[in-house]
Amino acid sequence: MRIPCSILLLALAMLAAVRLPAAEPKRLTIVDYFVKLPDQTLEIPAPEMLKFIQRAKDTIIDPANCYMKGRGDGAQGDIEVALFRYKDDRPLLALLQGEPGENDYWYLDFYEMGDDGKMRKVDRKILKPINEPRRKFDLPRKGRTIVVRDTKSGKVEGQWTWDGAKFVAEK
């Protein structure tokens, strides 16, 4: 049985008119955001730093829990990274850098996605206390709470939980 060309063309036109749902864009992971950090953030560009820490055996890269941790290379201190999300799903990347042998200086900075598709540093007022000597920040591997400690005593000085808009001090 032969199908007339007009019926075949009509069927193809109808299929073309049916719109398939657009594929959802891939949700970026902590690794995707990390490699988009500004070039001057680390001693080497973030994609190179990722390759470096991936080779170390004690590196933790846990996309499911939005967490990374790796040793530095001498010039670059150790890093710890946690991904928080705003209520509207925008990323907030927390990057902690410091030297294990240096008790006094650990630096915590936050980054958001800019319109250009790159991460940009945001004001540190999002979390108090500000970076200063003798503060160490424990980023969460699970959960949304940052613990602030005195580097000499290890005593917990505060805990700050992300609520999807800001960090709120725990009492």
C-alpha positions as CSV (number, residue, x, y, z in Angstrom):
1,M,0.0,0.0,0.0
2,R,1.4,3.4,-1.0
3,I,0.8,6.5,1.0
4,P,0.1,9.6,-1.1
5,C,2.7,12.3,-0.9
6,S,0.2,14.9,0.3
7,I,-0.7,12.8,3.3
8,L,2.9,12.1,4.1
9,L,3.8,15.8,3.9
10,L,0.8,16.7,6.1
11,A,1.9,14.2,8.7
12,L,5.4,15.6,8.7
13,A,4.1,19.2,9.0
14,M,2.0,18.2,12.0
15,L,5.0,16.5,13.7
16,A,7.1,19.6,13.1
17,A,4.4,21.8,14.6
18,V,4.4,19.8,17.9
19,R,6.9,21.4,20.2
20,L,8.9,19.2,22.4
21,P,9.6,20.6,25.9
22,A,12.9,22.4,26.0
23,A,15.7,20.5,27.9
24,E,16.3,21.9,31.3
25,P,19.7,23.5,31.6
26,K,22.2,21.5,33.5
27,R,22.4,22.6,37.1
28,L,26.0,23.7,37.8
29,T,27.9,22.0,40.6
30,I,30.4,23.3,43.1
31,V,33.2,22.3,40.7
32,D,31.6,24.3,37.9
33,Y,31.5,27.4,40.0
34,F,35.0,26.9,41.4
35,V,36.6,26.9,38.0
36,K,34.8,30.2,37.2
37,L,36.5,32.0,40.1
38,P,38.4,35.2,39.0
39,D,41.9,34.6,37.9
40,Q,43.6,36.5,40.8
41,T,41.6,34.6,43.5
42,L,44.2,31.9,43.9
43,E,47.9,31.7,43.3
44,I,47.2,29.9,40.0
45,P,43.9,30.0,37.9
46,A,41.2,28.0,39.5
47,P,41.0,25.3,36.7
48,E,44.7,24.6,37.2
49,M,44.3,24.5,41.0
50,L,41.5,22.0,40.5
51,K,43.8,19.7,38.5
52,F,46.4,20.1,41.2
53,I,44.2,19.2,44.1
54,Q,42.6,16.3,42.2
55,R,45.9,14.6,42.2
56,A,46.3,14.7,45.9
57,K,45.1,11.6,47.8
58,D,43.5,13.6,50.7
59,T,41.4,15.9,48.6
60,I,37.7,15.8,49.1
61,I,35.4,16.8,46.2
62,D,31.8,16.1,47.1
63,P,29.4,17.6,44.6
64,A,26.4,15.9,46.2
65,N,27.0,17.9,49.4
66,C,28.4,21.0,47.6
67,Y,31.8,20.8,49.3
68,M,35.5,20.6,48.3
69,K,38.7,20.6,50.3
70,G,42.3,20.4,49.1
71,R,45.9,21.0,50.1
72,G,47.8,23.9,48.6
73,D,51.1,23.6,46.7
74,G,53.3,25.8,48.9
75,A,52.6,29.1,47.3
76,Q,48.9,28.5,47.5
77,G,47.5,27.7,50.9
78,D,45.0,25.0,51.6
79,I,41.5,25.6,50.4
80,E,38.0,24.7,51.5
81,V,34.9,25.5,49.5
82,A,31.2,25.2,50.2
83,L,28.3,26.1,47.9
84,F,25.2,27.7,49.4
85,R,22.2,28.6,47.3
86,Y,19.8,31.6,47.6
87,K,16.1,30.8,47.7
88,D,15.9,31.6,44.0
89,D,18.7,29.0,43.4
90,R,21.5,31.5,42.7
91,P,24.9,30.3,43.9
92,L,26.9,31.7,46.8
93,L,30.4,30.1,46.9
94,A,32.3,30.3,50.1
95,L,36.1,30.0,49.7
96,L,38.4,29.6,52.7
97,Q,42.1,29.9,52.2
98,G,44.9,29.5,54.7
99,E,48.1,27.8,55.8
100,P,47.8,24.9,58.4
101,G,51.1,26.0,60.0
102,E,49.9,29.6,60.3
103,N,47.3,29.8,63.1
104,D,46.6,33.4,62.8
105,Y,45.4,33.9,59.2
106,W,42.6,32.2,57.4
107,Y,40.6,34.1,54.8
108,L,37.0,33.5,54.0
109,D,35.5,35.2,50.9
110,F,32.2,34.8,49.1
111,Y,31.5,34.8,45.4
112,E,28.3,35.0,43.3
113,M,27.7,34.5,39.6
114,G,28.0,37.7,37.5
115,D,26.1,38.5,34.4
116,D,29.2,37.5,32.4
117,G,29.0,33.9,33.6
118,K,32.0,34.4,35.9
119,M,32.1,34.4,39.7
120,R,32.6,37.8,41.4
121,K,33.5,38.6,44.9
122,V,30.7,39.9,47.1
123,D,30.8,42.0,50.2
124,R,32.0,40.1,53.3
125,K,29.3,41.8,55.4
126,I,27.2,38.8,54.5
127,L,28.9,37.1,57.4
128,K,30.3,38.6,60.6
129,P,32.8,38.5,62.2
130,I,35.1,39.9,59.5
131,N,38.4,38.2,58.6
132,E,40.9,39.0,61.3
133,P,43.7,37.3,63.0
134,R,42.9,34.4,65.2
135,R,39.8,33.3,63.4
136,K,39.2,30.0,61.6
137,F,36.1,29.1,59.8
138,D,34.8,25.5,59.5
139,L,32.7,25.3,56.3
140,P,30.0,22.6,56.3
141,R,30.4,19.5,54.4
142,K,26.8,18.7,55.3
143,G,24.3,21.3,56.3
144,R,24.4,25.1,56.1
145,T,26.3,26.2,59.2
146,I,29.7,27.9,59.3
147,V,31.5,27.5,62.6
148,V,33.9,30.3,63.7
149,R,36.7,29.3,66.0
150,D,39.6,30.9,67.8
151,T,42.7,29.5,66.0
152,K,44.8,29.3,69.2
153,S,42.3,27.7,71.6
154,G,40.0,26.1,69.1
155,K,37.1,27.5,71.1
156,V,33.9,28.0,69.1
157,E,33.2,31.8,68.9
158,G,30.0,31.6,66.9
159,Q,27.9,29.6,64.4
160,W,26.2,31.1,61.4
161,T,23.5,29.3,59.4
162,W,22.5,30.2,55.9
163,D,18.8,30.7,55.5
164,G,18.7,31.2,51.7
165,A,19.1,35.0,52.0
166,K,21.7,35.6,54.7
167,F,23.7,34.0,57.4
168,V,21.9,34.1,60.8
169,A,23.8,33.8,64.1
170,E,22.9,30.7,66.1
171,K,22.3,31.3,69.8
